[in-house]
Amino acid sequence: MWHTLGVVGCLTFGIVGCGGASGPPKAKLYPVSGKVMVNGKPLTGCSIVFSTATPAAGASAGYSGELDSGGNFTLSDPEDGRKGAAVGKYKVTFTVSPEAAKEAMMKSSGRGAGPGYEATSAPFPKKYASAKTSPKQVEVKAEYNVINIEL
C-alpha cells in the first residue's frame, strides 16, 4: 500500500510540477523610456514599436509603447505586459491611432502635409511606418535606457 501511495504521489508531483510555465525562461527586460520629436514638436497620437528580426531566446520580436501628449513613451512587452525591453538592436517604427488619423485628415482638408508625409495617415514621415523602410535603429543595453528620437 505504501508503495502505491508513493507512486501516485510521484506521478501527481510530476504532472503538477512546481507550477511554472513550460518553455524557455523569459528574457530579462531593462527599462526603456524616451521622447519622440518631429521637427522640434512632440509626436502624439501614435505608438512606438521597437522590432527585431532575430529575437534572443525568451525575448519578444518587439516592444511597444504609447506616445503621450508630450511625445514621451515607456516600452513594454505586448505578449505579457512586462515593462521594458530585452537587450539588443531594434528598428524603430510608429503606428497611428485611429483617432489621430481622423484628426489629421480633418485638419489637413486634403491640402497635404508636405514632402514625405501623408496628411490623412501619419504625423511622421511614412518611411517610419515599416521596419523594412525605417532608417532609425537603436540599441537597448543592460541598464536603464533613455532613448530620445528626433525625426
ZAMARGU-4260 file (C-alpha; in steps of 0.2 Angstrom, whole numbers, plus 5000, padded with zeros to 4 digits):
<rodrens>
0) 5000/5000/5000 | 5014/5012/5004 | 5022/5008/4988 | 5006/5013/4978 | 5004/5029/4988
5) 5022/5033/4984 | 5020/5030/4965 | 5004/5040/4965 | 5012/5054/4974 | 5027/5055/4962
10) 5015/5055/4947 | 5005/5069/4954 | 5020/5079/4958 | 5027/5075/4941 | 5011/5081/4932
15) 5008/5096/4943 | 5026/5101/4945 | 5031/5117/4953 | 5018/5127/4944 | 5030/5136/4932
20) 5026/5139/4914 | 5033/5127/4901 | 5045/5133/4888 | 5061/5144/4889 | 5063/5157/4903
25) 5058/5174/4898 | 5072/5186/4894 | 5077/5199/4907 | 5069/5216/4902 | 5078/5233/4905
30) 5068/5249/4907 | 5066/5259/4891 | 5059/5277/4890 | 5061/5292/4880 | 5054/5306/4870
35) 5050/5307/4851 | 5050/5324/4842 | 5046/5328/4824 | 5053/5345/4818 | 5055/5350/4836
40) 5037/5346/4841 | 5032/5331/4851 | 5025/5316/4841 | 5007/5312/4849 | 4993/5300/4845
45) 5005/5286/4840 | 5013/5270/4846 | 5031/5267/4845 | 5037/5250/4841 | 5055/5243/4843
50) 5056/5227/4832 | 5070/5215/4828 | 5071/5201/4815 | 5081/5190/4827 | 5075/5190/4845
55) 5086/5182/4858 | 5080/5166/4867 | 5065/5170/4878 | 5063/5188/4870 | 5049/5195/4860
60) 5051/5201/4842 | 5046/5218/4848 | 5041/5230/4862 | 5029/5245/4861 | 5023/5260/4870
65) 5010/5274/4868 | 5016/5292/4865 | 5008/5304/4877 | 5004/5322/4874 | 5022/5327/4877
70) 5029/5314/4865 | 5035/5303/4880 | 5035/5284/4880 | 5039/5269/4890 | 5041/5252/4882
75) 5033/5236/4887 | 5031/5218/4881 | 5015/5216/4871 | 5015/5197/4874 | 5014/5198/4893
80) 5014/5217/4898 | 5031/5217/4907 | 5039/5234/4907 | 5055/5236/4897 | 5064/5228/4883
85) 5077/5214/4881 | 5095/5219/4877 | 5098/5221/4858 | 5097/5231/4842 | 5080/5237/4836
90) 5072/5246/4821 | 5060/5259/4827 | 5043/5261/4819 | 5027/5271/4823 | 5008/5267/4820
95) 4994/5280/4821 | 4979/5278/4832 | 4963/5279/4823 | 4958/5295/4832 | 4974/5304/4827
100) 4972/5298/4809 | 4954/5305/4809 | 4960/5322/4817 | 4974/5324/4804 | 4963/5321/4790
105) 4951/5334/4796 | 4964/5347/4799 | 4973/5344/4783 | 4957/5346/4772 | 4966/5337/4758
110) 4980/5351/4757 | 4994/5339/4761 | 5007/5340/4775 | 5022/5342/4765 | 5035/5331/4757
115) 5037/5313/4764 | 5021/5315/4774 | 5003/5308/4771 | 4991/5321/4778 | 4977/5308/4781
120) 4988/5294/4789 | 5003/5299/4799 | 5011/5314/4808 | 5028/5307/4804 | 5037/5303/4788
125) 5029/5287/4780 | 5046/5278/4780 | 5045/5276/4799 | 5029/5265/4797 | 5038/5249/4792
130) 5054/5240/4799 | 5059/5237/4781 | 5060/5256/4777 | 5064/5264/4794 | 5081/5271/4794
135) 5081/5273/4813 | 5090/5259/4823 | 5093/5259/4842 | 5101/5248/4855 | 5094/5243/4872
140) 5108/5240/4884 | 5108/5230/4901 | 5104/5246/4911 | 5091/5260/4912 | 5089/5266/4894
145) 5083/5284/4889 | 5081/5284/4871 | 5076/5301/4863 | 5072/5301/4845 | 5071/5316/4833
150) 5063/5313/4816
</rodrens>
